[in-house]
Amino acid sequence: MLIDMKELAPLLREVKTIAVVGAVDKPGRPVDMVGRALIDMGFTVIPVHPKRTDVWGLTTYPALGDIPVAVDLVDVFRAPQFCPDHAREVLAMDPLPKIFWMQSGITSPEAREILADSGITVVEDRCTKVEMQAMGIGR
């Protein structure tokens, strides 16, 4: 699904809290570089990983449903076969996030279909760090 990033910009400017699914702080991994950049850009980043409890010095939650605060954007760093399950997790969140974002190289027609009538904007195969920086979002 191609999305016009210029049309998405106003929605992205509202984003304050980002849940990073698949968060790990191993140097050199894309998720580590992007997660740290989002923190540096001033976003509240909430790492999500089923086994880790501390990523980037932040409290890390085992699942999206365990996050005790509202999330604006769910940033997924997992293989495409896991995205539908994360899309279902997102539908159980209250309130719903505004954006379900699958990172560069990740697409999932099934996840897109699951979220189709939810009002959640789905972004596939794009990097949050690159897009946010290109739009001048964050500090």
N, C-alpha and C positions, 0 to 999 in steps of 0.2 A: 504494500500500500504506500503510495507516494503521498507525502504531506507537504504542503507549502509552508516552509519554515517561517516565512514572513507573516503568514496568517496565524501561525502558532505563537509568534512573539508576544502579543498582549497577554496570553494565558501564561506563558513562561515567566513573564515579569511579575506575576502574582505568586509564583512559587517561593516558599520560604523553607519548607521541610521536605527532605528527600530521603526515602527509604532505599537503601542499596542492597538488593537481594543477591546473595553470593559474595558478600563482602569478605575479603581477605587482605591482610596487610603484608603480603609478600612482595618485596621490591621487584620491579620489572613487570609485574602482572598488570594488565590494563585496568582491572578493577581497583588496584592500589593507586595507580596514577590518577585515575578519574576521581576516586573517592577523596583523595587528599586535595585535589584541585577544587572540588566542590566545597570542601571545608574552607580552603583558602579564599574562595569567592564569597564567603559569608553565609552559605546555606547551613541550616541545621541538618546534619546528616545522621541518619539512624541506620547503622549496619544491621543486616539480617543474615544469619548463618546458623544452621541447625546445631553445630557443635561448639562454636567459638563463643566466648562471653565478653571478649574485649578486642575490638578491632579499631585501630587508629586512636587508642586510648578512650574509646567511647563504649558505653554499655551496648552490647550486641544482643539482639533478640533472636530466638530460634525460628520464629515465623512471623509473617506480617500481622496475624491476628493477635500477637503478643505485645505489639507496640501500643503503649498507653496514651498516645497523643495523636492528633489528626496529622495526616500525611498528605502533602499536595501532589507529590510525584513519586511513583514507584519505578525505580531504575533497575532493570533486570540484567544481571551478568550470569545467566545460566544458559545451557544449551537449549535449542528450540523445543526439544521434546518435553522439557520441564515447564515451559511457558504457559500451557493451558492450565496446569494445576495452580500456578501463581495467579493467573487471571481469575480463577475461581476463588482463591484466597482474597483477592482484591474486592470481589463482589460482596464478601462477608464483612468488610471493613465498614466502620461507622464513625465519622462520615466517610463517604467514598473519596478516594483521591481524584484529582482532576485529570491526571495523565498516567498512563501505563506505557513505559518507555523500554523498548528492547534495544540493547546496545548494538554497535557496529557488528555486522555479520550475523545478527540474530533476527529471524523472522518467524512468525507463527500464524498461519491463516486460522488455525483452530483457536488460539488465544484471541485473535482479532474478532472472530465470530462470537465467542463467549461474551465479549465486552461490547458487542455491536449496539445493543439497545440500552446501555447503562448510562450514557452521557459522558463516559470517560473517553478522553482522546487517546488513541493508540498510535504510538510512534514506533517504527521498526527500522533496524539497520542504520542507526545514526548514533553518534557519540554525544552524550549530554555536555561534556566538557567543551568539545569543539563547537557545538551549536550555541551554547550559552556565551562562550567567549566571542564568537562571530557576531552575536547580537548585542554585545556589550552588557550582558546581564550579569549581575553580581558586582562585587567591588574590584 
